[in-house]
């Protein structure tokens, strides 16, 4: 009568193969998650800049007038005025951005402006 089971050698072989697969896939998955977090962070920064652009488009008198001068608004101000969502989070820390962080518009040329996010966490 023959036994209908796996031998110890067969089980160890399967476990070894699964271990090798795990060694290959886990770093790739971690790298993918890290890159996703970085991409989401960049998207959040762009959203902060877009909120400031929308604010200054409606408040042209607050735009900087001199080259290399800047005008800044805090995230709190932009949220209270409806230019940013209230639940915007920093994916790197999984916490809300500091309400005192600023989004600034800097005049670079006669009609050229640059938006910068200054996070003070």
C-alpha positions in Angstrom: 0.0 0.0 0.0 1.4 3.4 -1.1 1.1 6.5 1.0 -0.7 9.4 -0.7 1.2 12.4 0.7 4.1 14.7 0.1 7.6 13.8 1.3 9.5 16.1 3.5 11.9 16.8 0.7 9.1 17.9 -1.6 7.7 20.2 1.1 11.1 21.7 1.7 11.5 22.3 -2.0 8.2 24.1 -2.3 9.0 26.2 0.8 12.4 27.1 -0.7 10.9 28.2 -4.0 8.3 30.3 -2.2 11.1 31.9 -0.2 13.0 32.8 -3.3 9.9 34.3 -4.9 9.3 36.4 -1.8 12.9 37.6 -1.9 12.4 38.8 -5.4 9.0 40.3 -5.1 9.0 42.1 -1.7 11.7 44.7 -2.6 9.9 45.4 -5.9 6.6 45.9 -4.1 8.2 48.2 -1.5 9.9 50.2 -4.3 6.6 50.5 -6.1 4.8 51.7 -3.0 7.6 54.3 -2.3 7.4 55.6 -5.8 3.6 55.9 -5.6 3.9 57.9 -2.4 6.4 60.2 -4.1 4.1 60.7 -7.0 1.2 61.4 -4.7 3.3 63.9 -2.9 4.1 65.7 -6.1 0.4 65.7 -7.0 -0.4 67.2 -3.6 2.2 70.0 -4.1 0.7 70.8 -7.5 -2.8 70.9 -5.9 -1.4 73.4 -3.4 0.1 75.5 -6.2 -3.2 75.3 -8.2 -5.1 76.6 -5.1 -2.8 79.6 -4.9 -3.1 80.2 -8.6 -6.8 80.3 -8.3 -6.7 82.6 -5.3 -4.3 85.1 -7.0 -6.4 85.0 -10.2 -9.3 86.4 -8.3 -7.1 88.8 -6.1 -4.8 90.4 -8.7 -4.1 93.3 -6.4 -2.2 91.0 -4.1 0.2 89.8 -6.8 3.8 90.9 -6.3 4.7 93.9 -8.3 8.5 93.9 -8.3 10.7 91.3 -9.9 11.9 88.7 -7.3 9.3 89.9 -4.8 6.8 87.4 -3.5 3.4 87.2 -1.9 2.4 84.2 0.3 -0.8 82.6 1.6 -0.9 79.9 4.2 -2.7 76.7 3.6 -5.1 77.7 6.3 -6.1 80.9 4.5 -6.5 79.1 1.2 -8.7 76.4 2.8 -10.8 79.0 4.6 -11.4 80.8 1.3 -12.3 77.6 -0.5 -9.3 77.3 -2.7 -8.0 74.0 -1.2 -9.8 71.0 0.2 -9.8 70.7 4.0 -8.5 67.1 4.0 -5.3 67.5 2.0 -2.6 65.3 3.5 1.1 64.8 3.1 1.5 61.2 1.9 5.1 61.1 3.2 3.9 61.6 6.8 0.2 60.5 6.4 -0.7 63.7 8.3 -2.3 66.9 7.2 0.0 69.5 5.9 0.8 72.2 8.5 -1.8 75.0 8.3 1.1 77.5 8.6 2.8 76.1 5.5 2.8 78.7 2.8 2.2 78.8 -1.0 4.0 81.8 -2.5 3.9 83.4 -5.8 7.2 85.0 -6.9 7.5 87.5 -9.8 10.3 86.3 -12.1 9.7 88.7 -15.0 7.3 91.3 -16.4 4.5 88.7 -16.8 6.2 85.6 -15.4 5.3 84.2 -12.0 6.4 81.1 -10.2 4.6 79.3 -7.4 6.5 77.7 -4.5 5.3 75.6 -1.6 7.1 76.3 1.6 6.5 73.5 4.1 7.7 74.2 7.6 7.2 70.9 9.3 
